[in-house]
Amino acid sequence: MTNKIPPPILTVVAIIGVFILAVKTSYAKLYFPGQVWAGYFIASLGLSLLLYAGLMFKNAGTTVNPFKPEATSDIVDQGLYAISRNPMYLAMALTIFGIVIRMGSWLGLIPLLAFIAYITAFQIKPEEVALEAKFGQDYLDYKARVRRWI
């Protein structure tokens, strides 16, 4: 079963969940000096990595469409893709984590963990099946070298 919701929309839904949990609860609060700026920095880093990972796909001439992994024309395995097979999803999770830090609620980890679980089950695993079918041993070798997340 594959995901029918665009991953950026899932990211926004998770961020909204973080905001709701942070605003509606007065317990499970997190506070440390520089927290707001740390949260902004982490979220900005996530967005920057997302753009960079997308540009790497574009420069390789392959699709970034998460609904058509079979349209992929090449295995991108350089740069961020030598560290994580899914740096775009990792960057989305990092962005959500930055918002969790910014909002200062431990309960914000719930939407983050839900995002990671959902993306893994309904986006990443079906993509892996499609890429194994398309690229065979080359993709299996890549999977053996590089972790799914980090």
N, C-alpha and C positions, 0 to 999 in steps of 0.2 A: 504494500500500500504506500502510495507516495503522497507527499505534501501538495496541497492545492492552494495554499496561502503563501504569497511571496514572503521570503525571509525578512525583507525590510519591514513589512507590515507586522510580522511576528515580533520583531525587535521593538517596534513602537508600542504594540500591545503589552509587551513585558515592561517597558518603561512606564506606561500608564499604570500598570499593576504596582510597580515600585512606588510611584507617587501616591496612589490610593492608600497603600499599606502604611506609608510614612506619615501621611496626613491624618489618617483615621485612627492611628494607634498612638498611645502616649507611653507605651512600654517598649522594651527591646531597643532603646535608643543607643546610638553610638556617637561619641563626640571625642574629638582630639583637635589640638591646635592645627590650623591649616587644612582642616577637613574639606571645606568648601572648595578650595583651590586644588586640593589633591583629587577630589571627585571630578572637577572640570578637566584637570590634566589627563586623568585616566580615560575619561569619555572622549576627549579630543584625540588622544593617542589611538583609541579604538577606531574612531572615524577616519583618521589619517591612514591607518593600516588597511582599512576597508577600501579606501580609494586607491592606495598603492597596489593592493592585491588585484583589484579590478583592472587597473592599468596594465599589470603584468599579463593578464588574460588577453586584453585588447592588443597589446604588443605582440603576443604570440599568435594573434589572428584566430583565436578560438572564442567560443560563446561564453557569456556570463549568465545566460538564461538558466535558472535553476530547474526549470521544468522540462528542459530538453538536453539532458546529459549525453544522450546518444548523438547529438549534433556537435559534440566536442571534436575538434580536429587534431588536438595534440595534448600530450601530457605535459603540463607546466610543472617542472620540478626544480626550478632555480629560485634563488632569493628566499622569500618567505615560504615558498612551497617546498623548500628543502628542509624546513623546520616543522611545518604542519601541512597535512594534506588539505586542510580546510581553513586557511587563514581568513577568508571572508567571514565565515561563521564565528571563528575565534574573535575576530575584530568586533563583530556585533555583540558577542557576549562580553567583551571587554568594555564596550560602550555602556551596556546595561550595568555592569559592575561599577563603572565610574559614577553613574547616577545613584546607585545604591550607596556608595560612599558619600556622595554629595548630600543625599537626603538624610543620611544618618540613622537608618533603621535596619536592624538585623533582619527584620521580616522581609525586607526587600530582596533578600537572597532567594526567597521562594519563587518569585517570577523568573529570576535568573536561572535557577536550577530547572524550572519547568521548561524554559526556552531551550536549554542545553539538551534535556531529555527528548523534547519534541523534535528538535532539529536533527538529532542523532538518529532517532527511530524513523522519522517520516521524510527526511531529506537526504541525509548523508548516506545511510545504508542503501536506499534505492539508487542513489548516484553511483555508489561503489559497484553495485550489481551491473549497472549499465556500462560503466567504464571497464569492468572486467570482461564483459561480453565483447566490447569494441576493441580493446587493446590487448587482451589476453595476458601473456607472460610479462610484457613490459609493465603493465599496471600492477600485476602481482609483485614484481620486483620493487616497484615504487612503494607499494604498501608495506613491503618487508623492511624498507629503509627508513620510511617516514611515518611518524605516528599520526593518528586520526586528528587529534586536537593539538597537543603539544607534548 
